[in-house]
Amino acid sequence: IVGGAAFETATTSPGLFEAMWSGVENTGRIIQGSLSGLKHMIVGNISTCNLSGPIGIAQTSGAMASQGAQSFIYFIAVLSTAVGLLNLFPIPALDGGHLVFYAYEAVTGKPPSDGALKVLMTIGLTLVLALMVFALGNDLFCP
């Protein structure tokens, strides 16, 4: 009597381009899921408790690490993609905000004034810090 699988699962190793395309598709699915989740949180279809801060991320990282290296690496990839996506939002303190400033300069032929940049950067930094405090609050007070 032997335990285990009744059959061996077939595995294939993808070629270089197939693996790269699979990575692009998976990144697209992660971005689509992140944007969908954010939309549903804003609309109120799902709880904002789904937004985690550093404590929730650390707990999930530990859970993924206990499931094995593949789960942990996939979680890190999802987390990195989500942070990269957030960084592209048009909030002045983030890279997406800088892209908006560059677009403004390309259209008008001159950069925004220093006073406007200071005000917009302060607003952007306040938004980012508020999001961080909100996420930390979720870690501490959401079930």
GROMACS elastic network, one bead per residue, 0.5 to 0.9 nm:
[ bonds ]
;  ai    aj funct       b0    kb
    3     6     6  0.83941   500
    4     7     6  0.85931   500
    5     8     6  0.68443   500
    5     9     6  0.87520   500
   13    19     6  0.87329   500
   14    17     6  0.80409   500
   14    18     6  0.57386   500
   14    19     6  0.56813   500
   15    18     6  0.52610   500
   15    19     6  0.60231   500
   15    20     6  0.85673   500
   16    19     6  0.52416   500
   16    20     6  0.62074   500
   16    21     6  0.86852   500
   17    21     6  0.60461   500
   17    22     6  0.84311   500
   18    21     6  0.51443   500
   18    22     6  0.60599   500
   18    23     6  0.85964   500
   19    22     6  0.50390   500
   19    23     6  0.62310   500
   19    24     6  0.87588   500
   20    23     6  0.50546   500
   20    24     6  0.63555   500
   20    25     6  0.87411   500
   21    24     6  0.50240   500
   21    25     6  0.61776   500
   21    26     6  0.85450   500
   22    25     6  0.50887   500
   22    26     6  0.60766   500
   22    27     6  0.85406   500
   23    26     6  0.51049   500
   23    27     6  0.60972   500
   23    28     6  0.85670   500
   24    27     6  0.51329   500
   24    28     6  0.62230   500
   24    29     6  0.87382   500
   25    28     6  0.50520   500
   25    29     6  0.63043   500
   25    30     6  0.87539   500
   26    29     6  0.50179   500
   26    30     6  0.62562   500
   26    31     6  0.86709   500
   27    30     6  0.50581   500
   27    31     6  0.62056   500
   27    32     6  0.85419   500
   27    77     6  0.86154   500
   27    78     6  0.79907   500
   27    81     6  0.71009   500
   28    31     6  0.51197   500
   28    32     6  0.60423   500
   28    33     6  0.84939   500
   29    32     6  0.50377   500
   29    33     6  0.60171   500
   29    34     6  0.84926   500
   30    33     6  0.50999   500
   30    34     6  0.60665   500
   30    35     6  0.86097   500
   30    78     6  0.65234   500
   30    81     6  0.71999   500
   30    82     6  0.76174   500
   31    34     6  0.50666   500
   31    35     6  0.61376   500
   31    36     6  0.84391   500
   31    78     6  0.87937   500
   31    81     6  0.71203   500
   31    82     6  0.69253   500
   31    85     6  0.71324   500
   32    35     6  0.52672   500
   32    36     6  0.60194   500
   32    37     6  0.85147   500
   33    36     6  0.50184   500
   33    37     6  0.59939   500
   33    38     6  0.85009   500
   34    37     6  0.51376   500
   34    38     6  0.61391   500
   34    39     6  0.85636   500
   34    82     6  0.67519   500
   34    85     6  0.85286   500
   35    38     6  0.50640   500
   35    39     6  0.60743   500
   35    40     6  0.85650   500
   35    85     6  0.89202   500
   36    39     6  0.50769   500
   36    40     6  0.61498   500
   36    41     6  0.85943   500
   37    40     6  0.50966   500
   37    41     6  0.61490   500
   37    42     6  0.86602   500
   37    46     6  0.78421   500
   37    50     6  0.87361   500
   38    41     6  0.50627   500
   38    42     6  0.62249   500
   38    43     6  0.86214   500
   38    48     6  0.88305   500
   38    51     6  0.88534   500
   39    42     6  0.51549   500
   39    43     6  0.61295   500
   39    44     6  0.84207   500
   39    45     6  0.86215   500
   40    43     6  0.50809   500
   40    44     6  0.58650   500
   40    45     6  0.50242   500
   40    46     6  0.57153   500
   40    47     6  0.84308   500
   41    44     6  0.50098   500
   41    45     6  0.60753   500
   41    46     6  0.51790   500
   41    47     6  0.60480   500
   41    48     6  0.56115   500
   41    50     6  0.83155   500
   41    51     6  0.88544   500
   42    45     6  0.78710   500
   42    46     6  0.84322   500
   42    48     6  0.81496   500
   43    46     6  0.80468   500
   44    47     6  0.66890   500
   44    48     6  0.80335   500
   46    49     6  0.84353   500
   46    50     6  0.77967   500
   47    50     6  0.60499   500
   47    51     6  0.84349   500
   48    51     6  0.56921   500
   48    52     6  0.89373   500
   48   135     6  0.89220   500
   48   138     6  0.79103   500
   49    52     6  0.71446   500
   49   135     6  0.82345   500
   49   138     6  0.56161   500
   49   139     6  0.80350   500
   49   141     6  0.88096   500
   49   142     6  0.57798   500
   49   143     6  0.78892   500
   50   138     6  0.81431   500
   50   142     6  0.88742   500
   51    56     6  0.86562   500
   51   134     6  0.86311   500
   51   135     6  0.59719   500
   51   138     6  0.69756   500
   51   139     6  0.84214   500
   52    55     6  0.74169   500
   52    56     6  0.50952   500
   52    57     6  0.63056   500
   52   134     6  0.88841   500
   52   135     6  0.52165   500
   52   136     6  0.70044   500
   52   137     6  0.88121   500
   52   138     6  0.63546   500
   52   139     6  0.59837   500
   53    56     6  0.54771   500
   53    57     6  0.61092   500
   53    58     6  0.86346   500
   53   132     6  0.68432   500
   53   133     6  0.82609   500
   53   134     6  0.80866   500
   53   137     6  0.79355   500
   53   138     6  0.71518   500
   53   139     6  0.59644   500
   54    57     6  0.50199   500
   54    58     6  0.60374   500
   54    59     6  0.85936   500
   54   132     6  0.88922   500
   54   135     6  0.79560   500
   54   136     6  0.67963   500
   54   139     6  0.77379   500
   55    58     6  0.51433   500
   55    59     6  0.62322   500
   55    60     6  0.86343   500
   55   136     6  0.72330   500
   55   139     6  0.59142   500
   55   140     6  0.81040   500
   56    59     6  0.50816   500
   56    60     6  0.60891   500
   56    61     6  0.84162   500
   56   135     6  0.88378   500
   56   136     6  0.83521   500
   56   138     6  0.85086   500
   56   139     6  0.56087   500
   56   140     6  0.88622   500
   57    60     6  0.51257   500
   57    61     6  0.59456   500
   57    62     6  0.85794   500
   57    79     6  0.86924   500
   57   139     6  0.89865   500
   58    62     6  0.62249   500
   58    63     6  0.86748   500
   59    62     6  0.51922   500
   59    63     6  0.63201   500
   59    64     6  0.87043   500
   60    64     6  0.60746   500
   60    65     6  0.84480   500
   60    75     6  0.84909   500
   61    64     6  0.51019   500
   61    65     6  0.59951   500
   61    66     6  0.85616   500
   61    72     6  0.67084   500
   61    75     6  0.72483   500
   61    76     6  0.79556   500
   62    65     6  0.50332   500
   62    66     6  0.61861   500
   62    67     6  0.87552   500
   62    72     6  0.83149   500
   63    66     6  0.52153   500
   63    67     6  0.65577   500
   63    72     6  0.83216   500
   64    67     6  0.51149   500
   64    68     6  0.67177   500
   64    69     6  0.79619   500
   64    70     6  0.86309   500
   64    71     6  0.54506   500
   64    73     6  0.84591   500
   64    74     6  0.87689   500
   64    75     6  0.69635   500
   65    68     6  0.52949   500
   65    69     6  0.61612   500
   65    70     6  0.84724   500
   65    71     6  0.67885   500
   65    73     6  0.83718   500
   66    69     6  0.81460   500
   66    71     6  0.86184   500
   66    72     6  0.80953   500
   67    70     6  0.80665   500
   67    71     6  0.61786   500
   67    72     6  0.73890   500
   68    71     6  0.56216   500
   68    72     6  0.63393   500
   68    73     6  0.87578   500
   69    72     6  0.50523   500
   69    73     6  0.60001   500
   69    74     6  0.84756   500
   70    73     6  0.52432   500
   70    74     6  0.61399   500
   70    75     6  0.85830   500
   71    74     6  0.51531   500
   71    75     6  0.61259   500
   71    76     6  0.86786   500
   72    75     6  0.50616   500
   72    76     6  0.62415   500
   72    77     6  0.86309   500
   73    76     6  0.50843   500
   73    77     6  0.61939   500
   73    78     6  0.86791   500
   74    78     6  0.62019   500
   74    79     6  0.85732   500
   75    78     6  0.50575   500
   75    79     6  0.60735   500
   75    80     6  0.85103   500
   76    80     6  0.59993   500
   76    81     6  0.84899   500
   77    80     6  0.51112   500
   77    81     6  0.61043   500
   77    82     6  0.85702   500
   78    81     6  0.51509   500
   78    82     6  0.61410   500
   78    83     6  0.86481   500
   79    82     6  0.51375   500
   79    83     6  0.61907   500
   79    84     6  0.85385   500
   80    83     6  0.51747   500
   80    84     6  0.60577   500
   80    85     6  0.85348   500
   81    84     6  0.50255   500
   81    85     6  0.60810   500
   81    86     6  0.85960   500
   82    85     6  0.50460   500
   82    86     6  0.61659   500
   82    87     6  0.85795   500
   83    86     6  0.50442   500
   83    87     6  0.61496   500
   83    88     6  0.88358   500
   84    87     6  0.50396   500
   84    88     6  0.65934   500
   85    88     6  0.52621   500
   85    89     6  0.69494   500
   86    89     6  0.54583   500
   86    94     6  0.84140   500
   86    96     6  0.86050   500
   87    90     6  0.82659   500
   87    91     6  0.82944   500
   87    94     6  0.55002   500
   87    95     6  0.57827   500
   87    96     6  0.62366   500
   87    97     6  0.87873   500
   88    91     6  0.80838   500
   88    94     6  0.68800   500
   88    95     6  0.56929   500
   88    97     6  0.75618   500
   88    99     6  0.84823   500
   89    92     6  0.87392   500
   89    94     6  0.71700   500
   89    95     6  0.76066   500
   89    97     6  0.69028   500
   90    93     6  0.86361   500
   90    94     6  0.71531   500
   90    95     6  0.75948   500
   90    98     6  0.77646   500
   90    99     6  0.76134   500
   90   100     6  0.65550   500
   91    94     6  0.55477   500
   91    95     6  0.78143   500
   91    96     6  0.62205   500
   91    98     6  0.82121   500
   91   100     6  0.87219   500
   91   120     6  0.85997   500
   91   121     6  0.83378   500
   91   123     6  0.84590   500
   91   124     6  0.53148   500
   91   125     6  0.83061   500
   91   127     6  0.79530   500
   91   128     6  0.82260   500
   92    95     6  0.75292   500
   92    96     6  0.71286   500
   92    98     6  0.62213   500
   92    99     6  0.88862   500
   92   100     6  0.79669   500
   92   101     6  0.81536   500
   92   117     6  0.82694   500
   92   120     6  0.59280   500
   92   121     6  0.52238   500
   92   122     6  0.82452   500
   92   123     6  0.74937   500
   92   125     6  0.75893   500
   93    96     6  0.82252   500
   93    97     6  0.61741   500
   93    98     6  0.74567   500
   93   120     6  0.79198   500
   93   121     6  0.51916   500
   93   122     6  0.76994   500
   93   123     6  0.81073   500
   93   125     6  0.54752   500
   93   126     6  0.89676   500
   93   127     6  0.88860   500
   93   128     6  0.79014   500
   94    97     6  0.53249   500
   94    98     6  0.66622   500
   94    99     6  0.89572   500
   94   121     6  0.88714   500
   94   124     6  0.75518   500
   94   125     6  0.83422   500
   94   128     6  0.86280   500
   95    99     6  0.63109   500
   95   100     6  0.87455   500
   96    99     6  0.50148   500
   96   100     6  0.64150   500
   96   101     6  0.88210   500
   97   100     6  0.50031   500
   97   101     6  0.63820   500
   97   102     6  0.87339   500
   97   121     6  0.87892   500
   97   124     6  0.83143   500
   98   102     6  0.62216   500
   98   103     6  0.85725   500
   99   102     6  0.50062   500
   99   103     6  0.61270   500
   99   104     6  0.85486   500
  100   103     6  0.50128   500
  100   104     6  0.61337   500
  100   105     6  0.86059   500
  101   105     6  0.62073   500
  101   106     6  0.86053   500
  101   111     6  0.72004   500
  101   112     6  0.70832   500
  101   117     6  0.88168   500
  102   106     6  0.61042   500
  102   107     6  0.86456   500
  102   111     6  0.75174   500
  103   107     6  0.62006   500
  103   108     6  0.85812   500
  104   107     6  0.51990   500
  104   108     6  0.60162   500
  104   109     6  0.78955   500
  104   110     6  0.78801   500
  104   111     6  0.70363   500
  104   112     6  0.75278   500
  105   108     6  0.52492   500
  105   109     6  0.51287   500
  105   112     6  0.70518   500
  106   109     6  0.54204   500
  106   110     6  0.74359   500
  106   111     6  0.83174   500
  107   110     6  0.81873   500
  108   111     6  0.77192   500
  110   113     6  0.86892   500
  111   114     6  0.86759   500
  112   115     6  0.82718   500
  112   116     6  0.63846   500
  112   117     6  0.64667   500
  113   116     6  0.52539   500
  113   117     6  0.62313   500
  113   118     6  0.86933   500
  114   117     6  0.50098   500
  114   118     6  0.61409   500
  114   119     6  0.86840   500
  115   118     6  0.51768   500
  115   119     6  0.63249   500
  115   120     6  0.86166   500
  116   119     6  0.51994   500
  116   120     6  0.60147   500
  116   121     6  0.83793   500
  117   120     6  0.51295   500
  117   121     6  0.58298   500
  117   122     6  0.83806   500
  118   121     6  0.51757   500
  118   122     6  0.61007   500
  118   123     6  0.86274   500
  119   122     6  0.51680   500
  119   123     6  0.62694   500
  119   124     6  0.86473   500
  120   123     6  0.50423   500
  120   124     6  0.60633   500
  120   125     6  0.85316   500
  121   125     6  0.59715   500
  121   126     6  0.83904   500
  122   125     6  0.51481   500
  122   126     6  0.60511   500
  122   127     6  0.85916   500
  123   126     6  0.50762   500
  123   127     6  0.62245   500
  123   128     6  0.87418   500
  124   127     6  0.50829   500
  124   128     6  0.62666   500
  124   129     6  0.86195   500
  125   128     6  0.51129   500
  125   129     6  0.60836   500
  125   130     6  0.84376   500
  126   129     6  0.51491   500
  126   130     6  0.59678   500
  126   131     6  0.85552   500
  127   130     6  0.50536   500
  127   131     6  0.61909   500
  127   132     6  0.86547   500
  128   131     6  0.51231   500
  128   132     6  0.62855   500
  128   133     6  0.87556   500
  129   133     6  0.61851   500
  129   134     6  0.85092   500
  130   133     6  0.51124   500
  130   134     6  0.60451   500
  130   135     6  0.85694   500
  131   134     6  0.50042   500
  131   135     6  0.61063   500
  131   136     6  0.85450   500
  132   135     6  0.51576   500
  132   136     6  0.61465   500
  132   137     6  0.85111   500
  133   136     6  0.50584   500
  133   137     6  0.60363   500
  133   138     6  0.85879   500
  134   138     6  0.62514   500
  134   139     6  0.87645   500
  135   139     6  0.63768   500
  135   140     6  0.88270   500
  136   140     6  0.63942   500
  136   141     6  0.86510   500
  137   140     6  0.51111   500
  137   141     6  0.58456   500
  137   142     6  0.76655   500
  138   141     6  0.53096   500
  138   143     6  0.84162   500
  139   142     6  0.61723   500
  139   143     6  0.83620   500
  140   143     6  0.83896   500
